[in-house]
Amino acid sequence: MLRRIRSEQLQVGMFVARLGGPWINHPFWRARFLIANEEQVRQILSAGVQEVWIDILKGRNLAAPDTPGTPDTAEIPDPVPASALTPDPMDPATAPQLAATLDAEIVRARELLQSGKAVIGSMFADIRMGRALEVNGALLLVDSASRSLSRHGQALLALARLKARGDDNYLHAFAVCALMIAVGRTLGLPDDEVRELGLAGLLHDIGKLTLPAAPAHKASERTPEEEEIYRRHPSAGYRLLNEARLYSNIPLDVCVHHHERVDGRGFPYGLAGSELSVHAKIGAICDAYDSLTSSRPGHQPWSPARAMEYMAVRVDTLFDRRVFKAFTRTVGIYPLGTVLRLRSNRLAVVCAQNEADPLRPKVMAFYSVSQSRPTPTELIDLRHSDETVVAFENAADWGYTDEQLMEMYATVA
């Protein structure tokens, strides 16, 4: 059931079925989407939208007015102009991009991840129900992730690894989206391609929604029959995206080819080397990294450093060398949050990268292995210290969670 309201009446939780205005043919605004955060409302207002049709069966309705009236059919006044809105550093239409500390950006990123879960969940639910895929909300989410990465290059990437049980599908899509945006920027790709890479990250595994539950999420090793079914998900996803008539080929390319490998041992087509686009190669690396560092059925999460080590020895066989170098420059050889054992037999968590010397990051020492107890935290720049890295460790083996470590390093990075 549709209801027409003024754009300034939009609220979080409403489901937009149609946007009014002469710019309606722009592909960014063609589909329907759930309003997941206030930033989306600001974007619609700043675009000059005068009226909006909301679906009150799929989202929140406008509260009844205190006085009689006919808001659904009454003449709609001009919207509040963007220049009259309070400037917001998170809104590119009213203020420039501003740098942020890690601590400050993590607060914003938490809100973004929560709202992103609602957007992605709604999109996935539509697919499961056999509805046509709508990507409007997904594009808004990509733009929000891009702005977060502009303010601080590591906050969103670090936070996206902290996946709660039951959120794996949503946050895997979001994490791969953020990684692909970041790597695309490192490679110097044009802004429009980077945006499409972000959308590709959100949609790369969408074909899994068409599979039976067992082959898609089985904890134990799959049978040959189940493996054959599982390997259909890239092609199934391609069909979904093709039917949605996306304006870009990049999401389709990444969706169908993110399991291909440069030596030809991937699937579904066994393509190799130059047969694969740079976008597909980016998707393959970002998907593999997040899968390795995430908890999922039959797999305990690896530390970021262990995942990087595993992937590094498979460059030129599974992963493209040029893209992997860009990936390591993006997340660091020792990614943010990695636990290292130092020469002094202390544990330290990586809290900032040294771009000039990636093997010597800034770390926060917090635990004495020899004394088996926590120690007062100490910030160490390994470029200017006698300390050296002996090995990387798994935080859980020492009784720490990634969330606890983030509390240590977020305020100093």
C-alpha positions in Angstrom: 0.0 0.0 0.0 1.6 3.3 -1.1 1.3 6.6 0.6 2.6 10.0 -0.7 4.4 12.2 1.8 6.7 15.3 1.6 10.4 14.4 1.5 11.1 16.2 4.8 8.6 13.8 6.4 10.8 10.8 5.7 12.0 8.8 8.7 14.3 5.9 9.3 12.4 2.6 8.8 10.2 3.8 5.9 10.3 1.9 2.7 10.6 4.1 -0.4 8.6 2.8 -3.3 9.0 5.9 -5.6 10.8 9.2 -5.6 9.3 12.3 -7.2 11.2 14.9 -9.3 12.5 15.5 -12.8 15.6 13.5 -12.1 13.7 10.2 -11.6 15.3 8.6 -14.6 18.8 8.7 -13.1 19.7 5.0 -12.5 20.9 5.6 -9.0 17.3 6.3 -8.0 15.4 3.9 -10.1 14.7 1.2 -7.5 13.0 0.9 -4.2 14.8 0.8 -0.9 14.5 0.9 2.9 15.5 4.1 4.7 18.1 2.7 7.1 19.7 5.9 8.5 19.4 9.7 8.7 22.2 10.1 6.1 19.9 8.6 3.4 17.2 11.2 4.3 19.7 14.0 4.0 20.8 12.7 0.6 17.3 12.7 -0.7 16.6 16.2 0.6 19.8 17.6 -0.8 19.0 16.1 -4.2 15.9 18.3 -4.4 13.3 15.6 -4.1 9.9 17.1 -3.4 7.7 14.1 -2.7 8.1 10.4 -1.9 5.8 7.4 -2.1 6.3 5.0 0.8 5.1 1.4 1.1 3.5 1.2 4.5 3.3 -2.6 4.3 7.0 -2.9 4.0 8.1 -0.2 6.3 7.2 2.4 8.9 4.1 4.6 8.3 3.9 8.3 9.0 2.3 9.1 12.4 -1.3 10.4 12.2 -1.5 14.2 12.3 -2.9 15.9 15.4 -5.4 17.9 13.2 -7.6 16.7 10.3 -6.0 16.9 6.9 -5.3 15.0 3.7 -1.5 14.7 3.5 -1.7 12.0 0.8 -3.4 14.2 -1.7 -2.8 17.8 -0.6 -0.6 20.1 -2.5 3.0 19.6 -1.5 5.1 22.7 -0.8 8.7 23.2 -1.9 11.2 21.2 0.0 13.7 22.7 2.4 16.7 23.6 0.2 20.0 21.9 1.0 21.5 25.3 1.8 19.1 25.7 4.7 20.0 22.4 6.3 22.5 22.3 9.2 25.9 21.4 7.7 26.9 17.9 8.5 30.5 16.6 8.0 29.1 13.2 7.0 27.1 14.7 4.1 29.1 15.4 1.0 26.4 17.7 -0.3 26.8 20.2 2.6 30.4 19.8 3.7 33.8 18.6 2.5 35.2 15.2 3.5 36.9 15.5 6.9 39.6 13.4 8.3 38.7 11.5 11.5 40.5 9.7 14.2 40.2 5.9 14.4 38.2 6.2 17.6 35.7 8.7 16.1 35.3 6.8 12.9 34.7 3.5 14.6 31.6 5.1 16.3 30.3 6.1 12.8 31.2 2.8 11.3 29.3 0.9 14.0 26.2 2.8 13.1 26.8 2.2 9.4 27.3 -1.5 9.9 24.0 -1.7 11.8 22.0 0.2 9.2 23.8 -1.8 6.4 22.6 -5.0 7.9 19.0 -3.8 7.5 19.6 -2.7 3.9 21.3 -5.9 2.9 18.8 -8.1 4.9 15.9 -6.4 3.0 17.6 -7.0 -0.3 18.4 -10.7 0.5 14.8 -11.2 1.7 13.4 -9.9 -1.6 15.6 -12.5 -3.5 14.5 -15.3 -1.2 10.8 -14.4 -1.8 11.3 -14.4 -5.6 11.0 -10.6 -5.9 13.1 -8.6 -8.4 16.4 -7.4 -7.1 16.5 -3.7 -6.1 19.9 -2.0 -5.6 19.0 1.5 -4.7 19.6 1.0 -1.0 22.8 -0.9 -1.8 24.2 2.0 -3.7 23.5 4.4 -0.9 25.3 1.9 1.4 28.3 1.8 -1.0 28.5 5.6 -0.9 28.3 5.7 2.9 31.1 3.1 3.1 33.2 5.1 0.6 32.9 8.2 2.8 33.9 6.3 5.9 37.0 5.0 4.2 37.8 8.6 3.1 37.6 9.9 6.6 39.8 7.0 8.0 41.2 4.2 5.8 41.2 1.5 8.4 38.2 1.9 10.8 35.5 0.3 8.7 37.9 -2.5 7.6 38.8 -3.4 11.1 35.2 -3.3 12.4 33.8 -5.3 9.5 35.9 -8.3 10.7 34.0 -8.4 14.0 31.1 -10.6 12.9 28.5 -11.9 15.3 27.0 -15.3 14.9 24.1 -15.1 12.6 25.3 -12.0 10.8 27.9 -13.8 8.7 26.1 -13.5 5.3 25.3 -9.8 5.8 28.7 -8.7 7.1 30.7 -10.8 4.7 29.0 -8.9 1.9 29.6 -5.6 3.6 33.3 -6.4 4.5 34.0 -7.5 0.9 32.4 -4.3 -0.3 34.6 -2.1 1.9 37.7 -4.0 1.0 37.0 -3.8 -2.8 36.5 0.0 -2.5 39.7 0.4 -0.6 41.8 -1.8 -3.0 40.2 -0.1 -6.1 41.4 3.3 -4.7 44.9 1.9 -4.0 45.1 0.8 -7.7 44.0 4.3 -8.8 40.9 3.2 -10.5 38.3 5.9 -11.6 35.7 6.8 -9.0 32.9 5.4 -11.0 34.6 2.0 -11.2 35.4 2.1 -7.5 31.7 2.7 -6.7 30.7 -0.2 -8.9 33.3 -2.4 -7.2 31.6 -1.6 -3.9 28.3 -2.7 -5.3 29.9 -5.8 -6.7 31.2 -6.6 -3.2 27.7 -6.4 -1.7 26.3 -8.7 -4.4 29.1 -11.1 -5.2 27.6 -14.1 -3.3 24.0 -13.3 -4.0 23.7 -16.6 -6.0 24.0 -18.5 -2.7 20.5 -17.4 -1.8 19.2 -19.7 -4.5 21.0 -22.8 -3.2 19.7 -25.4 -0.8 20.9 -24.7 2.8 23.2 -27.7 3.1 25.5 -27.1 0.1 25.6 -23.4 0.8 26.4 -23.5 4.5 27.4 -27.0 5.4 29.8 -27.2 8.4 31.4 -30.5 7.3 33.1 -31.4 4.0 30.6 -31.4 1.1 29.9 -34.5 -0.8 30.8 -34.4 -4.6 27.1 -33.8 -5.3 26.9 -31.0 -2.8 30.1 -29.4 -4.1 28.7 -29.5 -7.6 25.6 -27.6 -6.4 27.7 -25.1 -4.4 29.8 -24.3 -7.5 26.6 -23.1 -9.3 26.2 -20.0 -7.1 28.3 -17.7 -9.2 26.3 -18.5 -12.3 23.0 -18.3 -10.4 24.1 -14.9 -9.0 24.9 -13.7 -12.5 21.4 -14.6 -13.7 19.8 -12.6 -10.8 21.9 -9.6 -11.6 21.3 -9.8 -15.3 17.6 -10.0 -14.8 17.8 -6.9 -12.6 19.3 -5.0 -15.6 22.1 -3.3 -13.7 23.6 -0.3 -15.3 27.1 -1.7 -14.9 28.8 -4.9 -16.0 31.3 -4.9 -13.1 29.0 -6.5 -10.5 28.0 -9.2 -13.0 31.7 -9.8 -13.8 32.8 -10.1 -10.2 29.7 -12.2 -9.2 30.4 -14.9 -11.8 34.2 -14.8 -11.6 35.2 -14.2 -8.0 36.0 -17.9 -7.5 38.2 -18.1 -10.6 42.0 -18.3 -10.0 44.9 -17.0 -12.1 46.2 -20.5 -12.8 42.9 -21.7 -14.2 42.0 -23.9 -11.2 38.9 -21.9 -10.2 35.3 -22.2 -11.1 32.8 -22.0 -12.8 34.7 -21.7 -16.1 38.4 -22.3 -15.2 39.5 -19.0 -16.7 43.1 -18.0 -16.2 45.4 -14.9 -16.2 44.5 -12.3 -18.8 41.1 -13.9 -19.3 40.1 -12.4 -15.9 39.5 -8.7 -15.4 41.2 -6.7 -12.7 37.8 -6.3 -11.1 37.3 -10.1 -10.8 40.9 -10.4 -9.5 40.1 -7.8 -6.8 36.9 -9.7 -5.9 38.8 -13.0 -5.6 41.3 -11.6 -3.1 38.9 -9.6 -1.0 36.4 -12.5 -0.8 39.2 -15.0 0.1 40.7 -12.8 2.8 37.4 -12.1 4.6 36.4 -15.7 4.4 39.6 -16.8 6.0 39.4 -14.2 8.8 35.7 -15.0 9.5 34.0 -17.6 11.6 31.8 -19.8 9.5 30.5 -23.4 9.6 33.5 -25.7 9.8 36.1 -22.9 10.0 37.5 -21.0 12.9 38.6 -17.5 12.0 42.3 -17.0 11.2 44.2 -14.0 12.4 44.6 -11.3 9.7 48.4 -12.0 9.5 47.9 -15.8 9.1 45.5 -15.1 6.2 47.9 -12.7 4.6 50.7 -15.3 4.9 48.5 -18.0 3.4 47.6 -15.8 0.4 51.1 -14.5 -0.1 52.5 -18.0 -0.9 49.7 -18.5 -3.4 50.4 -15.4 -5.5 50.8 -16.2 -9.2 48.9 -19.5 -8.7 45.6 -18.5 -7.0 45.9 -14.7 -6.8 47.1 -12.0 -9.1 50.5 -10.5 -8.1 49.7 -6.8 -8.9 46.3 -6.9 -7.2 47.7 -8.7 -4.1 50.4 -6.0 -3.8 47.7 -3.4 -3.8 45.8 -5.4 -1.2 48.8 -5.5 1.1 49.3 -1.8 0.8 45.6 -1.3 1.6 45.3 -3.5 4.7 49.0 -3.8 5.7 51.2 -6.8 5.9 50.2 -6.9 9.6 46.6 -5.5 9.4 45.1 -3.4 12.1 44.2 -5.5 15.1 46.9 -8.2 14.4 48.5 -9.6 17.6 52.3 -9.9 17.4 54.8 -11.5 19.7 57.8 -9.2 20.2 61.4 -10.0 20.9 60.8 -9.0 24.6 58.3 -11.8 24.8 55.4 -9.4 25.0 52.2 -9.5 23.0 51.3 -6.3 21.1 48.4 -5.3 18.9 48.9 -3.4 15.7 47.3 0.0 16.0 48.7 1.9 13.0 50.6 1.2 9.7 53.9 2.6 8.7 53.5 3.0 4.9 57.3 3.5 4.5 58.1 0.3 6.4 55.1 -2.0 6.5 57.0 -4.7 8.5 57.5 -2.2 11.4 54.0 -0.9 12.3 53.0 1.0 15.4 51.9 -1.4 18.1 50.4 -1.4 21.6 52.1 -3.9 24.0 49.7 -5.3 26.5 50.7 -8.7 27.8 53.8 -10.5 29.2 54.1 -14.1 27.9 56.9 -15.0 30.3 54.9 -13.7 33.3 51.5 -14.9 32.0 49.8 -11.7 32.9 48.6 -8.4 31.4 51.0 -5.4 31.6 50.5 -1.7 31.5 49.9 -0.8 27.8 52.8 0.8 26.0 52.7 2.4 22.5 55.7 1.4 20.4 56.8 2.5 16.9 58.8 -0.4 15.7 60.7 1.8 13.3 62.3 3.6 16.2 62.6 0.7 18.7 64.9 -2.2 19.4 61.8 -4.4 19.5 61.3 -6.7 16.6 58.4 -9.0 15.5 59.0 -12.7 16.4 55.7 -14.2 15.3 52.0 -13.4 15.0 49.5 -14.8 17.5 45.8 -15.6 17.8 44.2 -13.3 20.3 41.7 -16.0 21.4 44.6 -18.2 22.5 45.5 -15.7 25.1 41.9 -15.0 26.3 41.3 -11.8 24.3 38.6 -10.9 21.8 39.0 -8.6 18.9 36.6 -6.2 20.5 38.8 -6.0 23.6 41.9 -5.3 21.5 40.0 -2.6 19.5 39.3 -0.8 22.8 43.1 -0.7 23.4 44.2 0.7 20.1 41.3 2.7 18.8 42.1 5.8 20.9 45.7 6.0 19.9 45.6 5.3 16.2 
